[in-house]
Amino acid sequence: MPTYRYICEQCGYELEEFSSISSYHQEIECPVCQGIARLTISGGSGIIFKGSGFYITDYQKKSDKGNGHTDKK
């Protein structure tokens, strides 16, 4: 489920809410001042690669490993 970010128009409180795509709301009640918190548009998050990395040799066929040429005999 996606996370939606809301900012209250009255007090500036920021909150996040988990809800399905079909049931999110453009406006919700602020839990601090009971004002109107509106949905904000964010840039989202980027892809995070963890580990040693990805290399072209990771996806080669077994017969292609080595010098990069296939052995045809």
Distance bins in CASP14 RR format, pairs under 12 A and 6 or more apart:
PFRMAT RR
TARGET T0000
AUTHOR 0000-0000-0000
RMODE 2
METHOD distances of the structure
MODEL  1
1 16 0 0 0 0 0 1 0 0 0 0 0
1 17 0 0 0 0 1 0 0 0 0 0 0
1 18 1 0 1 0 0 0 0 0 0 0 0
1 19 1 0 0 1 0 0 0 0 0 0 0
1 20 1 0 1 0 0 0 0 0 0 0 0
1 21 1 0 0 1 0 0 0 0 0 0 0
1 22 0 0 0 0 0 1 0 0 0 0 0
1 23 0 0 0 0 1 0 0 0 0 0 0
1 24 0 0 0 0 1 0 0 0 0 0 0
2 16 0 0 0 0 0 1 0 0 0 0 0
2 17 0 0 0 0 1 0 0 0 0 0 0
2 18 1 0 0 1 0 0 0 0 0 0 0
2 19 1 0 0 1 0 0 0 0 0 0 0
2 20 1 0 0 1 0 0 0 0 0 0 0
2 21 1 0 0 1 0 0 0 0 0 0 0
2 22 0 0 0 0 0 1 0 0 0 0 0
2 23 0 0 0 0 0 1 0 0 0 0 0
2 24 1 0 0 1 0 0 0 0 0 0 0
2 39 0 0 0 0 0 1 0 0 0 0 0
2 42 0 0 0 0 0 1 0 0 0 0 0
2 44 0 0 0 0 1 0 0 0 0 0 0
2 45 0 0 0 0 0 1 0 0 0 0 0
3 15 0 0 0 0 0 1 0 0 0 0 0
3 16 1 0 1 0 0 0 0 0 0 0 0
3 17 1 0 0 1 0 0 0 0 0 0 0
3 18 1 0 1 0 0 0 0 0 0 0 0
3 19 0 0 0 0 1 0 0 0 0 0 0
3 20 0 0 0 0 0 1 0 0 0 0 0
3 21 0 0 0 0 0 1 0 0 0 0 0
3 24 0 0 0 0 0 1 0 0 0 0 0
3 39 0 0 0 0 0 1 0 0 0 0 0
3 40 0 0 0 0 0 1 0 0 0 0 0
3 42 0 0 0 0 1 0 0 0 0 0 0
3 44 0 0 0 0 1 0 0 0 0 0 0
3 45 0 0 0 0 1 0 0 0 0 0 0
4 14 0 0 0 0 0 1 0 0 0 0 0
4 15 0 0 0 0 1 0 0 0 0 0 0
4 16 1 0 0 1 0 0 0 0 0 0 0
4 17 1 0 1 0 0 0 0 0 0 0 0
4 18 1 0 0 1 0 0 0 0 0 0 0
4 19 1 0 0 1 0 0 0 0 0 0 0
4 20 0 0 0 0 0 1 0 0 0 0 0
4 21 0 0 0 0 1 0 0 0 0 0 0
4 23 0 0 0 0 0 1 0 0 0 0 0
4 24 1 0 1 0 0 0 0 0 0 0 0
4 25 0 0 0 0 1 0 0 0 0 0 0
4 26 0 0 0 0 1 0 0 0 0 0 0
4 27 0 0 0 0 0 1 0 0 0 0 0
4 28 0 0 0 0 1 0 0 0 0 0 0
4 37 0 0 0 0 0 1 0 0 0 0 0
4 38 0 0 0 0 0 1 0 0 0 0 0
4 39 1 0 1 0 0 0 0 0 0 0 0
4 40 0 0 0 0 1 0 0 0 0 0 0
4 41 0 0 0 0 0 1 0 0 0 0 0
4 42 0 0 0 0 1 0 0 0 0 0 0
4 44 0 0 0 0 0 1 0 0 0 0 0
5 13 0 0 0 0 0 1 0 0 0 0 0
5 14 1 0 0 1 0 0 0 0 0 0 0
5 15 1 0 0 1 0 0 0 0 0 0 0
5 16 1 0 1 0 0 0 0 0 0 0 0
5 17 0 0 0 0 1 0 0 0 0 0 0
5 18 0 0 0 0 0 1 0 0 0 0 0
5 19 0 0 0 0 0 1 0 0 0 0 0
5 24 0 0 0 0 0 1 0 0 0 0 0
5 28 0 0 0 0 0 1 0 0 0 0 0
5 37 0 0 0 0 1 0 0 0 0 0 0
5 38 0 0 0 0 1 0 0 0 0 0 0
5 39 1 0 0 1 0 0 0 0 0 0 0
5 40 1 0 1 0 0 0 0 0 0 0 0
5 41 0 0 0 0 1 0 0 0 0 0 0
5 42 1 0 1 0 0 0 0 0 0 0 0
5 43 0 0 0 0 1 0 0 0 0 0 0
5 44 0 0 0 0 1 0 0 0 0 0 0
5 45 0 0 0 0 0 1 0 0 0 0 0
6 12 0 0 0 0 1 0 0 0 0 0 0
6 13 0 0 0 0 1 0 0 0 0 0 0
6 14 1 0 0 1 0 0 0 0 0 0 0
6 15 1 0 1 0 0 0 0 0 0 0 0
6 16 1 0 0 1 0 0 0 0 0 0 0
6 17 1 0 0 1 0 0 0 0 0 0 0
6 19 0 0 0 0 0 1 0 0 0 0 0
6 24 0 0 0 0 1 0 0 0 0 0 0
6 25 0 0 0 0 1 0 0 0 0 0 0
6 26 0 0 0 0 1 0 0 0 0 0 0
6 27 0 0 0 0 1 0 0 0 0 0 0
6 28 1 0 1 0 0 0 0 0 0 0 0
6 29 0 0 0 0 1 0 0 0 0 0 0
6 30 0 0 0 0 1 0 0 0 0 0 0
6 31 0 0 0 0 0 1 0 0 0 0 0
6 32 0 0 0 0 0 1 0 0 0 0 0
6 35 0 0 0 0 0 1 0 0 0 0 0
6 36 0 0 0 0 1 0 0 0 0 0 0
6 37 1 1 0 0 0 0 0 0 0 0 0
6 38 1 0 0 1 0 0 0 0 0 0 0
6 39 1 0 1 0 0 0 0 0 0 0 0
6 40 1 0 0 1 0 0 0 0 0 0 0
6 41 0 0 0 0 0 1 0 0 0 0 0
6 42 0 0 0 0 0 1 0 0 0 0 0
7 13 1 0 0 1 0 0 0 0 0 0 0
7 14 1 0 1 0 0 0 0 0 0 0 0
7 15 0 0 0 0 1 0 0 0 0 0 0
7 16 0 0 0 0 0 1 0 0 0 0 0
7 27 0 0 0 0 0 1 0 0 0 0 0
7 28 0 0 0 0 0 1 0 0 0 0 0
7 30 0 0 0 0 1 0 0 0 0 0 0
7 32 0 0 0 0 0 1 0 0 0 0 0
7 35 0 0 0 0 0 1 0 0 0 0 0
7 36 0 0 0 0 0 1 0 0 0 0 0
7 37 1 0 0 1 0 0 0 0 0 0 0
7 38 1 0 0 1 0 0 0 0 0 0 0
7 39 0 0 0 0 1 0 0 0 0 0 0
7 40 1 0 1 0 0 0 0 0 0 0 0
7 41 0 0 0 0 0 1 0 0 0 0 0
7 42 0 0 0 0 0 1 0 0 0 0 0
8 14 1 0 0 1 0 0 0 0 0 0 0
8 15 1 0 0 1 0 0 0 0 0 0 0
8 27 0 0 0 0 0 1 0 0 0 0 0
8 28 0 0 0 0 1 0 0 0 0 0 0
8 29 0 0 0 0 1 0 0 0 0 0 0
8 30 1 1 0 0 0 0 0 0 0 0 0
8 31 0 0 0 0 1 0 0 0 0 0 0
8 32 1 0 0 1 0 0 0 0 0 0 0
8 33 1 0 0 1 0 0 0 0 0 0 0
8 34 0 0 0 0 1 0 0 0 0 0 0
8 35 1 0 1 0 0 0 0 0 0 0 0
8 36 1 0 0 1 0 0 0 0 0 0 0
8 37 1 0 1 0 0 0 0 0 0 0 0
8 38 0 0 0 0 1 0 0 0 0 0 0
8 39 0 0 0 0 0 1 0 0 0 0 0
8 40 0 0 0 0 0 1 0 0 0 0 0
9 27 0 0 0 0 1 0 0 0 0 0 0
9 28 0 0 0 0 0 1 0 0 0 0 0
9 29 0 0 0 0 0 1 0 0 0 0 0
9 30 0 0 0 0 1 0 0 0 0 0 0
9 33 0 0 0 0 1 0 0 0 0 0 0
9 34 0 0 0 0 0 1 0 0 0 0 0
9 35 1 0 0 1 0 0 0 0 0 0 0
9 36 1 0 1 0 0 0 0 0 0 0 0
9 37 1 0 0 1 0 0 0 0 0 0 0
9 38 1 0 0 1 0 0 0 0 0 0 0
9 39 0 0 0 0 0 1 0 0 0 0 0
9 40 0 0 0 0 0 1 0 0 0 0 0
10 29 0 0 0 0 0 1 0 0 0 0 0
10 30 1 0 0 1 0 0 0 0 0 0 0
10 32 0 0 0 0 1 0 0 0 0 0 0
10 33 1 0 1 0 0 0 0 0 0 0 0
10 34 0 0 0 0 1 0 0 0 0 0 0
10 35 1 0 1 0 0 0 0 0 0 0 0
10 36 1 0 0 1 0 0 0 0 0 0 0
10 37 0 0 0 0 1 0 0 0 0 0 0
10 38 0 0 0 0 0 1 0 0 0 0 0
11 30 1 0 0 1 0 0 0 0 0 0 0
11 31 0 0 0 0 0 1 0 0 0 0 0
11 32 1 0 1 0 0 0 0 0 0 0 0
11 33 1 0 1 0 0 0 0 0 0 0 0
11 34 0 0 0 0 1 0 0 0 0 0 0
11 35 1 0 0 1 0 0 0 0 0 0 0
11 36 0 0 0 0 0 1 0 0 0 0 0
11 37 0 0 0 0 1 0 0 0 0 0 0
12 30 0 0 0 0 1 0 0 0 0 0 0
12 32 0 0 0 0 1 0 0 0 0 0 0
12 33 0 0 0 0 1 0 0 0 0 0 0
12 35 0 0 0 0 1 0 0 0 0 0 0
12 36 0 0 0 0 0 1 0 0 0 0 0
12 37 0 0 0 0 1 0 0 0 0 0 0
12 38 0 0 0 0 0 1 0 0 0 0 0
12 40 0 0 0 0 0 1 0 0 0 0 0
13 28 0 0 0 0 0 1 0 0 0 0 0
13 29 0 0 0 0 0 1 0 0 0 0 0
13 30 1 0 1 0 0 0 0 0 0 0 0
13 31 1 0 0 1 0 0 0 0 0 0 0
13 32 1 0 1 0 0 0 0 0 0 0 0
13 33 1 0 0 1 0 0 0 0 0 0 0
13 34 0 0 0 0 0 1 0 0 0 0 0
13 35 0 0 0 0 1 0 0 0 0 0 0
13 36 0 0 0 0 0 1 0 0 0 0 0
13 37 1 0 0 1 0 0 0 0 0 0 0
13 38 0 0 0 0 0 1 0 0 0 0 0
14 30 0 0 0 0 1 0 0 0 0 0 0
14 31 0 0 0 0 0 1 0 0 0 0 0
14 32 0 0 0 0 0 1 0 0 0 0 0
14 37 0 0 0 0 1 0 0 0 0 0 0
14 38 0 0 0 0 0 1 0 0 0 0 0
14 39 0 0 0 0 0 1 0 0 0 0 0
14 40 0 0 0 0 1 0 0 0 0 0 0
14 42 0 0 0 0 0 1 0 0 0 0 0
15 28 0 0 0 0 1 0 0 0 0 0 0
15 29 0 0 0 0 0 1 0 0 0 0 0
15 30 1 0 0 1 0 0 0 0 0 0 0
15 31 1 0 0 1 0 0 0 0 0 0 0
15 32 0 0 0 0 1 0 0 0 0 0 0
15 33 0 0 0 0 0 1 0 0 0 0 0
15 35 0 0 0 0 0 1 0 0 0 0 0
15 37 1 0 0 1 0 0 0 0 0 0 0
15 38 0 0 0 0 0 1 0 0 0 0 0
15 39 0 0 0 0 0 1 0 0 0 0 0
15 40 0 0 0 0 0 1 0 0 0 0 0
16 24 0 0 0 0 0 1 0 0 0 0 0
16 28 0 0 0 0 0 1 0 0 0 0 0
16 31 0 0 0 0 0 1 0 0 0 0 0
16 37 0 0 0 0 0 1 0 0 0 0 0
16 39 0 0 0 0 0 1 0 0 0 0 0
16 40 0 0 0 0 0 1 0 0 0 0 0
16 42 0 0 0 0 1 0 0 0 0 0 0
17 23 0 0 0 0 0 1 0 0 0 0 0
17 24 1 0 0 1 0 0 0 0 0 0 0
17 25 0 0 0 0 1 0 0 0 0 0 0
17 27 0 0 0 0 0 1 0 0 0 0 0
17 28 1 0 0 1 0 0 0 0 0 0 0
17 29 0 0 0 0 0 1 0 0 0 0 0
17 30 0 0 0 0 0 1 0 0 0 0 0
17 31 0 0 0 0 0 1 0 0 0 0 0
17 37 0 0 0 0 1 0 0 0 0 0 0
17 39 0 0 0 0 1 0 0 0 0 0 0
17 40 0 0 0 0 0 1 0 0 0 0 0
18 24 0 0 0 0 1 0 0 0 0 0 0
19 25 1 0 0 1 0 0 0 0 0 0 0
19 28 0 0 0 0 1 0 0 0 0 0 0
19 39 0 0 0 0 0 1 0 0 0 0 0
24 39 1 0 0 1 0 0 0 0 0 0 0
25 36 0 0 0 0 0 1 0 0 0 0 0
25 37 0 0 0 0 1 0 0 0 0 0 0
25 38 0 0 0 0 1 0 0 0 0 0 0
25 39 1 0 0 1 0 0 0 0 0 0 0
26 36 0 0 0 0 1 0 0 0 0 0 0
26 37 0 0 0 0 0 1 0 0 0 0 0
26 38 1 0 0 1 0 0 0 0 0 0 0
26 39 1 0 1 0 0 0 0 0 0 0 0
26 40 0 0 0 0 0 1 0 0 0 0 0
26 41 0 0 0 0 0 1 0 0 0 0 0
27 35 0 0 0 0 1 0 0 0 0 0 0
27 36 1 0 1 0 0 0 0 0 0 0 0
27 37 1 0 0 1 0 0 0 0 0 0 0
27 38 1 0 1 0 0 0 0 0 0 0 0
27 39 1 0 0 1 0 0 0 0 0 0 0
27 40 0 0 0 0 0 1 0 0 0 0 0
28 34 0 0 0 0 0 1 0 0 0 0 0
28 35 0 0 0 0 1 0 0 0 0 0 0
28 36 1 0 0 1 0 0 0 0 0 0 0
28 37 1 0 1 0 0 0 0 0 0 0 0
28 38 0 0 0 0 1 0 0 0 0 0 0
28 39 0 0 0 0 1 0 0 0 0 0 0
28 40 0 0 0 0 0 1 0 0 0 0 0
29 35 1 0 0 1 0 0 0 0 0 0 0
29 36 1 0 0 1 0 0 0 0 0 0 0
29 37 1 0 0 1 0 0 0 0 0 0 0
29 38 0 0 0 0 0 1 0 0 0 0 0
30 36 1 0 0 1 0 0 0 0 0 0 0
30 37 1 0 1 0 0 0 0 0 0 0 0
30 38 0 0 0 0 1 0 0 0 0 0 0
31 37 0 0 0 0 1 0 0 0 0 0 0
47 54 0 0 0 0 0 1 0 0 0 0 0
52 58 0 0 0 0 0 1 0 0 0 0 0
55 65 0 0 0 0 0 1 0 0 0 0 0
56 64 0 0 0 0 0 1 0 0 0 0 0
56 65 0 0 0 0 0 1 0 0 0 0 0
56 66 0 0 0 0 0 1 0 0 0 0 0
56 68 0 0 0 0 1 0 0 0 0 0 0
57 64 0 0 0 0 1 0 0 0 0 0 0
57 65 1 0 0 1 0 0 0 0 0 0 0
57 66 1 0 0 1 0 0 0 0 0 0 0
57 67 0 0 0 0 0 1 0 0 0 0 0
57 68 0 0 0 0 1 0 0 0 0 0 0
58 64 0 0 0 0 0 1 0 0 0 0 0
58 65 0 0 0 0 0 1 0 0 0 0 0
59 65 0 0 0 0 0 1 0 0 0 0 0
60 66 0 0 0 0 1 0 0 0 0 0 0
60 67 0 0 0 0 0 1 0 0 0 0 0
60 68 1 0 0 1 0 0 0 0 0 0 0
60 69 0 0 0 0 0 1 0 0 0 0 0
60 70 0 0 0 0 1 0 0 0 0 0 0
61 68 0 0 0 0 0 1 0 0 0 0 0
61 69 0 0 0 0 0 1 0 0 0 0 0
61 70 0 0 0 0 1 0 0 0 0 0 0
61 71 0 0 0 0 0 1 0 0 0 0 0
62 70 0 0 0 0 0 1 0 0 0 0 0
62 71 0 0 0 0 0 1 0 0 0 0 0
63 69 0 0 0 0 1 0 0 0 0 0 0
63 70 1 0 1 0 0 0 0 0 0 0 0
63 71 1 0 0 1 0 0 0 0 0 0 0
63 72 0 0 0 0 1 0 0 0 0 0 0
63 73 0 0 0 0 0 1 0 0 0 0 0
64 70 1 0 1 0 0 0 0 0 0 0 0
64 71 0 0 0 0 1 0 0 0 0 0 0
64 72 0 0 0 0 0 1 0 0 0 0 0
65 71 0 0 0 0 0 1 0 0 0 0 0
END
